[in-house]
Amino acid sequence: MKLKTTVALALCGVLASAAGALAIPMSPATATKEPWVDGKPASGDPAEAKDPARITAGDTLAIDARLGHASIAKNSRGETFLFAQIAAAEEKGGTASAVSPMNLALVIDRSGSMKGDRIANAMNAAVGAIERLRDGDSVTVVAFDSSAQVVVPPTRVSSSTRASMEAAVRNIRLGGDTCISCGMLEGMQQLQQASLSGDRVNRMILLSDGATNSGIRDVPGLRAMANRMTSKGVTISTIGVDVDFDEKVMAALAAEGNGRHYFVANASGLPAVFSQEFDDILASVAKEAELTIELAPGVEIAEVFDRSFRREGSKIVVPFGTFSAKQEKTVLVKLKVPADREGNQAVADVKLAYRDLVKKSDGSVGGNLSLAIRSDGTEQRELDPFVAARVERSRTASTLTEANKLFEAGRIGEARAKLATRSTELKKTESESLAFAKAAPSTAPRRAAKSLDRDFEDQLGAVASADRNFAPPPGRPSGGVGSFGNAAPVAAAPAATVSPQSREGKAQVRINQQSASEFGF
C-alpha cells in the first residue's frame, strides 16, 4: 500500500484523537466495569470528598488534582508526584461559540518546496476556514518564505468581506527559503491590531512543509517567541505537511503555545485538519487558564514534566490557555516532601484561574493537598494508578523522541532496543497499576475521557507500531500509528530495515513525534 494511503488512514486516527486532549472513547462495554476502569466514580463513594491527597471541584473547568501517595514512610526520601487534570464541560446549547468571537491568524508557508498540490491544498484549506468563520470574527492571513507577506490584514468577517479575503488567499505565490519565525512574528503583530482582550478567542495556525533555514532557527529561541505570544493570550497550533518538515520545531511550538501538533503526509488531508481545528475553536468554553501550585514549607520540586511553567517564589504557574468543550489537559510534577515527622504533612495549595466563556465571568477553583507521614509500616507503597499512568505517558513520549533520534542517526538496533525496553516496563506497570486499583479502588477523575486500561493500551500500541515500522519483517505488512496508537497498514519493506532517509522512515519519525506530543498534552 502506498505511503499516502498509509498516512491518510493514520490521519483518521489523528482526527479522532484530536477532538480533545486525550479524548479517546471509553473501553468497550465488554471490558470490566469498575470505577477505576470505566472512568466513572463509584455511586455514593464519600472518599472523594474526604481524601486530603486529592482535590475535585469545578464547573465549566473541573480540576482533579491528586498526589501519587496518600501516605509515605517516616524518614524516607519523601518522593511523590502531584498530578492535575483539567477537563472542560460539554458546551451547553452552543452558548459559548455563539457569543465568543474569534481572532484567527493563518500563517502559511509559501516557500518553493510548497509547489504543486501542497500550496493548492493549503489555499483551499485557508479558504474553507474563512468560509466557516462567523460574521464578527476577525481573520488575518500571512504567507512566508524568507520573509513574511501580509495577504489579508486583520479583517472583520461579513458578507461584504469574505469574497475579497478568499481571492487574496488564492493569489498567494511561491517564494524562496523558509523563515518560520518571520511568519509567526508578522502573524502576531497583525493579531495585536485586533483586540486580544475580553472574551475573544485568539488562535494562530501555522502550516509548513520544511525546516526553517532563515530567521530564528534554534528550538529554545522559537519556544521563547511562542511563549511571548501565549502570554498575550494566543494559542498556537502547528501543521507539518509531507515528511520533510522539522517535527521537533513544530511540536515544540505547539507545546509552548498550548495547541495541537498535526502531521499530514499528504496535502490533500489539510482541509480535514483545518476543519478539526475549527471545531475545537468554535467550541471554546474557557480561555487564559492557569494553574498555580503553591508549595508548603519544605516541599521541593524535582521536575515538571512536558509543560512550560514559570516560578513565582514558592509558587509555580502552569499556563493551559484555551479549552474547548470536553477537552482535557494535564500536568505532572515530581515533588520531594519532608518526611522527618510523623503526622499530617501539607504539600501544596492548588488554584486554577480562567476566563469562563460560558458564564462570561472570571472563574477559579482549587484546594489543599496533604499526605500522612507514618512510621508503623502502613504507608502507601504503590503509586496511585492514575498518577502511574500519567508518569508512564511522559516516559513513553520521551522514549519515542529518543528512538527517533537513534533511528535518524542510523542506529536502528539501538532504537528498537529502547522501544522493546519501554514495552516491557509498560506491561509491568500496567499489571501493577490495575491490580492495585482493583484491590483498593481509586476513583477516576469524574470527567475522565479515557479509561485506565485503555491508557496503557494506547501507549503499548504506539511503541509496538514504532518498532514494527522502524524494522518491518521482509514481505509482511506492519502497522503505522497515528495519534494514540490508531493503527494503519504500511506497505511491506523490501528489506529487513526501513531507511531513515526513505519516505516511510521519515513518516514514522513524524508520526512518533505527534504521538509523543499527544501523550504529554
Buried (B, 14 or more C-beta within 10 A) or exposed (E): EEBBBBBBBBBBBBBBBBBBBBBBEBBEEEEEEBBBBBBBBBEEEEEBEEBBBBBBBBEBBBBBBBBBBBBBBBEBEBBBBBBBBBBBBEBEEEBBBEEBBBBBBBBBBBBEBBEEBBBBBBBBBBBBBBEBBEEEBBBBBBBBBBBBBBBBBBBBBEEEBBEEBBEBBEEBEBBEBBBBBBBBBBBBBBBBEBEBEEBBBBBBBBBBBBBBBBBBBEBEEBBEBBBEBBEEBBBBBBBBBBBBBBBBBBBBBBBBBBBBBBBBBBBBBBBBBBBBBBBBBBBBBBBBBBBBBBBBEBBEBEEBBBBBBEEEEBBBBBBBBBBBBBBBBBBBBBBBBBBEEBEEBBBBBBBBBBBBBBBEEEBEBBBBBBBBBBEEEEBBEBBBBBBBBBBBBBBBBBBBBBBBBBBBEEBBEBBBBBBEEBBEBBEEBBEBBBEBBBEEBBBBBBBBBBBBBBBBBBBBBBBBBBBBBBBBEEEEBBBBBBBBBBBBBBBEBEEEBBBBEBBBBBBBBBBBBBBBBBBBB
